[in-house]
Amino acid sequence: MNLTRENFCAMIRYDFRCHLSQPESYYRLRLVFNYEALSRATVYNWLSEFKRVCTYLTDDLPDGRSSTTTTEDNISVVRRMIEIDKRVTYQQIRTNLGISRSQVYRILHKHLVVSKVCARWILDTS
């Protein structure tokens, strides 16, 4: 199995989100990937960086509304709206969910991968 640094980075980020310590994350990777795993120093550095960035981002978040409204619930609601009415508009989705036009765009085109054909939303079946 040939894993890239991005693959390992994703696994270490997952460990960080699961609140594993640096040694726990390193030993978990070592247990699964043996000598293909990253060095201890690299794992420790990445975990430290995730902690630094996470702390930095949470310190700067404004009070009030969440920074994102692209949730699994909103995505499934938009999917159901499209399945019920193929001619549903951005405005109808925005009004129903109370989210911005850019969030509607993100849900439709990045998460549901739909396109407008003959004034209908067509779900990508591939």
MDAnalysis code that builds the backbone (N, CA, C; Angstrom):
import MDAnalysis as mda
import numpy as np

u = mda.Universe.empty(378, n_residues=126, atom_resindex=np.repeat(np.arange(126), 3), trajectory=True)
u.add_TopologyAttr("name", ["N", "CA", "C"] * 126)
u.add_TopologyAttr("resid", np.arange(1, 127))
u.add_TopologyAttr("resname", ["MET", "ASN", "LEU", "THR", "ARG", "GLU", "ASN", "PHE", "CYS", "ALA", "MET", "ILE", "ARG", "TYR", "ASP", "PHE", "ARG", "CYS", "HIS", "LEU", "SER", "GLN", "PRO", "GLU", "SER", "TYR", "TYR", "ARG", "LEU", "ARG", "LEU", "VAL", "PHE", "ASN", "TYR", "GLU", "ALA", "LEU", "SER", "ARG", "ALA", "THR", "VAL", "TYR", "ASN", "TRP", "LEU", "SER", "GLU", "PHE", "LYS", "ARG", "VAL", "CYS", "THR", "TYR", "LEU", "THR", "ASP", "ASP", "LEU", "PRO", "ASP", "GLY", "ARG", "SER", "SER", "THR", "THR", "THR", "THR", "GLU", "ASP", "ASN", "ILE", "SER", "VAL", "VAL", "ARG", "ARG", "MET", "ILE", "GLU", "ILE", "ASP", "LYS", "ARG", "VAL", "THR", "TYR", "GLN", "GLN", "ILE", "ARG", "THR", "ASN", "LEU", "GLY", "ILE", "SER", "ARG", "SER", "GLN", "VAL", "TYR", "ARG", "ILE", "LEU", "HIS", "LYS", "HIS", "LEU", "VAL", "VAL", "SER", "LYS", "VAL", "CYS", "ALA", "ARG", "TRP", "ILE", "LEU", "ASP", "THR", "SER"])
u.atoms.positions = np.array([
    [0.847, -1.164, 0.000],
    [0.000, 0.000, 0.000],
    [0.898, 1.235, 0.000],
    [0.755, 2.091, -0.998],
    [1.547, 3.313, -1.093],
    [0.712, 4.491, -0.612],
    [1.037, 4.972, 0.571],
    [0.317, 6.103, 1.132],
    [1.133, 7.373, 0.964],
    [0.445, 8.463, 0.660],
    [1.113, 9.748, 0.506],
    [1.148, 10.475, 1.851],
    [1.889, 11.559, 1.880],
    [1.927, 12.388, 3.088],
    [0.537, 12.926, 3.399],
    [-0.255, 13.205, 2.348],
    [-1.612, 13.705, 2.558],
    [-2.473, 12.660, 3.258],
    [-2.277, 11.386, 2.911],
    [-3.022, 10.315, 3.579],
    [-2.682, 10.265, 5.062],
    [-1.384, 10.315, 5.353],
    [-0.967, 10.300, 6.753],
    [-1.439, 11.554, 7.476],
    [-1.393, 12.682, 6.795],
    [-1.860, 13.930, 7.396],
    [-3.332, 13.810, 7.784],
    [-4.141, 13.216, 6.914],
    [-5.559, 13.037, 7.214],
    [-5.750, 12.126, 8.425],
    [-4.947, 11.061, 8.507],
    [-5.062, 10.154, 9.653],
    [-4.651, 10.847, 10.954],
    [-3.606, 11.644, 10.885],
    [-3.158, 12.360, 12.081],
    [-4.180, 13.416, 12.477],
    [-4.772, 14.075, 11.498],
    [-5.834, 15.047, 11.798],
    [-7.014, 14.347, 12.468],
    [-7.348, 13.145, 11.997],
    [-8.429, 12.365, 12.619],
    [-8.075, 12.045, 14.071],
    [-6.842, 11.626, 14.304],
    [-6.398, 11.354, 15.677],
    [-6.530, 12.607, 16.540],
    [-6.151, 13.749, 15.974],
    [-6.262, 15.016, 16.701],
    [-7.719, 15.293, 17.071],
    [-8.624, 15.080, 16.108],
    [-10.046, 15.318, 16.363],
    [-10.611, 14.338, 17.388],
    [-9.985, 13.163, 17.491],
    [-10.403, 12.166, 18.485],
    [-9.707, 12.385, 19.826],
    [-8.936, 13.466, 19.941],
    [-8.245, 13.835, 21.177],
    [-7.220, 12.791, 21.628],
    [-6.573, 12.138, 20.655],
    [-5.490, 11.226, 21.005],
    [-4.233, 12.045, 21.304],
    [-3.426, 11.555, 22.212],
    [-2.168, 12.226, 22.531],
    [-1.160, 11.957, 21.418],
    [-0.043, 12.664, 21.468],
    [0.992, 12.463, 20.464],
    [1.520, 11.029, 20.467],
    [1.864, 10.472, 21.632],
    [2.339, 9.081, 21.620],
    [1.274, 8.092, 21.136],
    [0.027, 8.315, 21.522],
    [-1.046, 7.406, 21.086],
    [-1.194, 7.429, 19.568],
    [-1.162, 8.607, 18.983],
    [-1.287, 8.719, 17.532],
    [-0.107, 8.056, 16.835],
    [1.091, 8.326, 17.327],
    [2.283, 7.735, 16.721],
    [2.246, 6.212, 16.791],
    [1.933, 5.667, 17.972],
    [1.923, 4.206, 18.130],
    [0.807, 3.557, 17.323],
    [-0.307, 4.236, 17.161],
    [-1.394, 3.705, 16.342],
    [-0.939, 3.596, 14.891],
    [-0.306, 4.649, 14.378],
    [0.198, 4.601, 13.002],
    [1.276, 3.539, 12.851],
    [2.146, 3.447, 13.826],
    [3.219, 2.465, 13.778],
    [2.676, 1.039, 13.821],
    [1.610, 0.828, 14.625],
    [0.995, -0.488, 14.733],
    [0.398, -0.929, 13.397],
    [-0.255, -0.005, 12.723],
    [-0.936, -0.340, 11.470],
    [0.025, -0.373, 10.284],
    [0.926, 0.606, 10.196],
    [1.756, 0.744, 9.003],
    [3.220, 0.368, 9.213],
    [3.568, -0.041, 10.403],
    [4.918, -0.471, 10.729],
    [5.950, 0.553, 10.270],
    [6.865, 0.194, 9.419],
    [7.946, 1.094, 9.034],
    [7.564, 2.046, 7.914],
    [6.361, 1.913, 7.356],
    [5.890, 2.880, 6.371],
    [5.392, 4.151, 7.053],
    [5.132, 4.072, 8.348],
    [4.602, 5.219, 9.091],
    [5.626, 6.347, 9.130],
    [5.125, 7.543, 9.378],
    [5.981, 8.713, 9.500],
    [6.819, 8.619, 10.773],
    [7.833, 9.430, 10.834],
    [8.674, 9.439, 12.027],
    [7.912, 10.035, 13.208],
    [8.390, 9.727, 14.398],
    [7.768, 10.242, 15.618],
    [7.772, 11.772, 15.603],
    [8.891, 12.360, 15.205],
    [9.002, 13.823, 15.191],
    [7.979, 14.450, 14.244],
    [7.768, 13.839, 13.075],
    [6.806, 14.372, 12.113],
    [5.395, 14.306, 12.677],
    [5.025, 13.176, 13.259],
    [3.693, 13.022, 13.853],
    [3.493, 14.055, 14.958],
    [4.468, 14.204, 15.826],
    [4.379, 15.167, 16.926],
    [4.252, 16.596, 16.397],
    [5.053, 16.915, 15.372],
    [4.995, 18.267, 14.804],
    [3.642, 18.557, 14.173],
    [3.093, 17.609, 13.420],
    [1.796, 17.822, 12.794],
    [0.704, 17.987, 13.838],
    [0.730, 17.155, 14.883],
    [-0.273, 17.297, 15.939],
    [-0.144, 18.653, 16.634],
    [1.070, 19.092, 16.852],
    [1.276, 20.409, 17.460],
    [0.749, 21.515, 16.552],
    [0.968, 21.375, 15.263],
    [0.479, 22.368, 14.306],
    [-1.052, 22.385, 14.270],
    [-1.687, 21.214, 14.274],
    [-3.149, 21.172, 14.294],
    [-3.682, 21.865, 15.544],
    [-3.024, 21.622, 16.671],
    [-3.455, 22.254, 17.920],
    [-3.286, 23.769, 17.844],
    [-2.168, 24.216, 17.299],
    [-1.910, 25.650, 17.178],
    [-2.937, 26.316, 16.274],
    [-3.190, 25.732, 15.107],
    [-4.144, 26.302, 14.149],
    [-5.548, 26.261, 14.723],
    [-5.929, 25.152, 15.345],
    [-7.261, 25.032, 15.925],
    [-7.465, 26.076, 17.012],
    [-6.486, 26.265, 17.860],
    [-6.578, 27.264, 18.923],
    [-6.679, 28.651, 18.321],
    [-5.891, 28.915, 17.295],
    [-5.900, 30.217, 16.636],
    [-7.270, 30.491, 16.023],
    [-7.834, 29.500, 15.340],
    [-9.126, 29.687, 14.686],
    [-10.253, 29.872, 15.691],
    [-10.262, 29.105, 16.765],
    [-11.345, 29.232, 17.730],
    [-11.250, 30.540, 18.497],
    [-10.045, 31.083, 18.662],
    [-9.903, 32.374, 19.335],
    [-10.509, 33.502, 18.511],
    [-10.479, 33.364, 17.181],
    [-10.941, 34.442, 16.314],
    [-12.379, 34.298, 15.848],
    [-13.085, 33.253, 16.237],
    [-14.456, 33.088, 15.783],
    [-15.350, 34.141, 16.417],
    [-16.199, 34.795, 15.614],
    [-17.101, 35.782, 16.181],
    [-18.223, 35.111, 16.964],
    [-18.797, 35.845, 17.899],
    [-19.956, 35.331, 18.628],
    [-21.159, 35.313, 17.697],
    [-22.134, 34.498, 18.030],
    [-23.364, 34.480, 17.246],
    [-23.453, 33.276, 16.350],
    [-23.902, 33.501, 15.125],
    [-24.201, 32.431, 14.197],
    [-22.962, 31.610, 13.845],
    [-23.170, 30.324, 13.628],
    [-22.100, 29.415, 13.256],
    [-21.445, 29.874, 11.964],
    [-20.154, 29.547, 11.802],
    [-19.428, 29.990, 10.622],
    [-19.836, 29.228, 9.370],
    [-20.501, 28.107, 9.518],
    [-20.935, 27.357, 8.348],
    [-22.333, 26.802, 8.551],
    [-23.084, 26.796, 7.478],
    [-24.422, 26.221, 7.528],
    [-24.532, 25.029, 6.597],
    [-23.401, 24.576, 6.090],
    [-23.387, 23.410, 5.221],
    [-23.301, 22.171, 6.104],
    [-24.438, 21.784, 6.655],
    [-24.492, 20.627, 7.539],
    [-25.120, 19.453, 6.800],
    [-24.942, 18.270, 7.339],
    [-25.554, 17.084, 6.737],
    [-27.080, 17.215, 6.689],
    [-27.660, 17.828, 7.725],
    [-29.111, 18.027, 7.747],
    [-29.548, 18.931, 6.603],
    [-28.838, 20.053, 6.409],
    [-29.204, 20.970, 5.322],
    [-29.016, 20.313, 3.958],
    [-27.967, 19.530, 3.815],
    [-27.722, 18.843, 2.541],
    [-28.846, 17.868, 2.253],
    [-29.281, 17.104, 3.254],
    [-30.362, 16.140, 3.026],
    [-31.695, 16.846, 2.770],
    [-31.922, 17.998, 3.409],
    [-33.156, 18.757, 3.154],
    [-33.166, 19.260, 1.714],
    [-32.051, 19.786, 1.245],
    [-31.975, 20.275, -0.134],
    [-32.161, 19.117, -1.107],
    [-31.563, 17.962, -0.802],
    [-31.747, 16.788, -1.669],
    [-33.231, 16.412, -1.772],
    [-33.917, 16.404, -0.622],
    [-35.359, 16.080, -0.637],
    [-36.152, 17.123, -1.399],
    [-35.794, 18.401, -1.256],
    [-36.502, 19.459, -1.979],
    [-36.377, 19.261, -3.480],
    [-35.177, 18.879, -3.928],
    [-34.959, 18.650, -5.356],
    [-35.726, 17.422, -5.828],
    [-35.743, 16.377, -5.017],
    [-36.458, 15.169, -5.407],
    [-37.965, 15.415, -5.491],
    [-38.489, 16.266, -4.603],
    [-39.923, 16.560, -4.603],
    [-40.290, 17.501, -5.740],
    [-39.509, 18.576, -5.936],
    [-39.794, 19.568, -6.962],
    [-38.520, 19.857, -7.741],
    [-38.426, 19.307, -8.939],
    [-37.218, 19.473, -9.757],
    [-37.009, 20.924, -10.190],
    [-38.031, 21.777, -10.054],
    [-37.922, 23.177, -10.467],
    [-37.715, 24.134, -9.294],
    [-37.289, 23.613, -8.174],
    [-37.066, 24.449, -6.994],
    [-35.964, 25.470, -7.299],
    [-36.110, 26.678, -6.776],
    [-35.163, 27.752, -7.055],
    [-34.222, 27.985, -5.875],
    [-33.135, 28.708, -6.158],
    [-32.215, 29.100, -5.090],
    [-32.982, 29.844, -3.998],
    [-33.841, 30.780, -4.418],
    [-34.570, 31.596, -3.458],
    [-35.458, 30.742, -2.561],
    [-36.117, 29.749, -3.117],
    [-36.963, 28.870, -2.311],
    [-36.122, 28.088, -1.298],
    [-34.969, 27.621, -1.727],
    [-34.085, 26.882, -0.814],
    [-33.588, 27.812, 0.284],
    [-33.141, 29.020, -0.111],
    [-32.655, 29.995, 0.873],
    [-33.725, 30.332, 1.897],
    [-34.938, 30.578, 1.426],
    [-36.032, 30.946, 2.325],
    [-36.373, 29.804, 3.266],
    [-36.423, 28.605, 2.742],
    [-36.786, 27.434, 3.539],
    [-35.757, 27.151, 4.625],
    [-34.454, 27.256, 4.294],
    [-33.397, 26.903, 5.242],
    [-32.827, 28.106, 5.985],
    [-33.057, 29.315, 5.475],
    [-32.503, 30.499, 6.111],
    [-30.995, 30.578, 5.991],
    [-30.464, 30.201, 4.827],
    [-29.019, 30.226, 4.605],
    [-28.708, 31.144, 3.433],
    [-27.436, 31.470, 3.259],
    [-27.030, 32.394, 2.198],
    [-27.011, 31.705, 0.837],
    [-26.984, 32.552, -0.201],
    [-26.942, 32.043, -1.578],
    [-25.663, 31.231, -1.810],
    [-24.557, 31.689, -1.236],
    [-23.295, 30.963, -1.434],
    [-23.353, 29.578, -0.779],
    [-24.036, 29.455, 0.355],
    [-24.182, 28.149, 1.000],
    [-25.078, 27.240, 0.167],
    [-26.125, 27.816, -0.422],
    [-26.995, 27.029, -1.310],
    [-26.170, 26.521, -2.491],
    [-25.361, 27.410, -3.073],
    [-24.508, 27.023, -4.192],
    [-23.571, 25.887, -3.781],
    [-22.938, 26.030, -2.627],
    [-21.994, 25.014, -2.148],
    [-22.691, 23.663, -1.979],
    [-23.879, 23.681, -1.385],
    [-24.610, 22.423, -1.177],
    [-24.971, 21.789, -2.505],
    [-25.511, 22.598, -3.433],
    [-25.960, 22.055, -4.717],
    [-24.807, 21.542, -5.575],
    [-23.757, 22.319, -5.672],
    [-22.724, 21.994, -6.650],
    [-21.530, 21.239, -6.082],
    [-21.233, 21.397, -4.813],
    [-20.072, 20.708, -4.237],
    [-20.467, 19.424, -3.517],
    [-21.620, 19.428, -2.846],
    [-22.019, 18.253, -2.070],
    [-22.969, 17.338, -2.839],
    [-23.967, 17.914, -3.486],
    [-24.933, 17.084, -4.207],
    [-24.535, 16.869, -5.663],
    [-23.631, 17.659, -6.181],
    [-23.140, 17.576, -7.553],
    [-24.316, 17.523, -8.530],
    [-25.140, 18.567, -8.487],
    [-26.272, 18.655, -9.403],
    [-26.018, 19.743, -10.425],
    [-26.735, 19.665, -11.534],
    [-26.668, 20.707, -12.548],
    [-28.075, 21.002, -13.029],
    [-28.269, 22.212, -13.548],
    [-29.582, 22.640, -14.008],
    [-29.688, 22.308, -15.490],
    [-30.680, 21.473, -15.838],
    [-30.915, 21.091, -17.223],
    [-32.394, 21.291, -17.487],
    [-32.724, 22.133, -18.450],
    [-34.126, 22.396, -18.797],
    [-34.929, 22.818, -17.560],
    [-34.365, 23.699, -16.762],
    [-35.022, 24.245, -15.568],
    [-35.337, 23.188, -14.517],
    [-34.591, 22.093, -14.506],
    [-34.740, 21.045, -13.487],
    [-33.369, 20.704, -12.934],
    [-33.325, 20.375, -11.661],
    [-32.077, 19.900, -11.059],
    [-31.988, 18.402, -11.312],
    [-30.860, 17.961, -11.837],
    [-30.641, 16.544, -12.142],
    [-29.558, 16.029, -11.211],
    [-29.893, 15.026, -10.367],
    [-28.910, 14.430, -9.477],
    [-27.918, 13.592, -10.282],
    [-26.657, 13.710, -9.961],
    [-25.617, 12.940, -10.622],
    [-25.682, 11.515, -10.097],
    [-25.927, 10.551, -10.968],
    [-26.086, 9.162, -10.547],
    [-24.812, 8.362, -10.688],
    [-23.721, 9.005, -11.089],
    [-22.478, 8.235, -11.264],
    [-21.759, 8.021, -9.977],
])
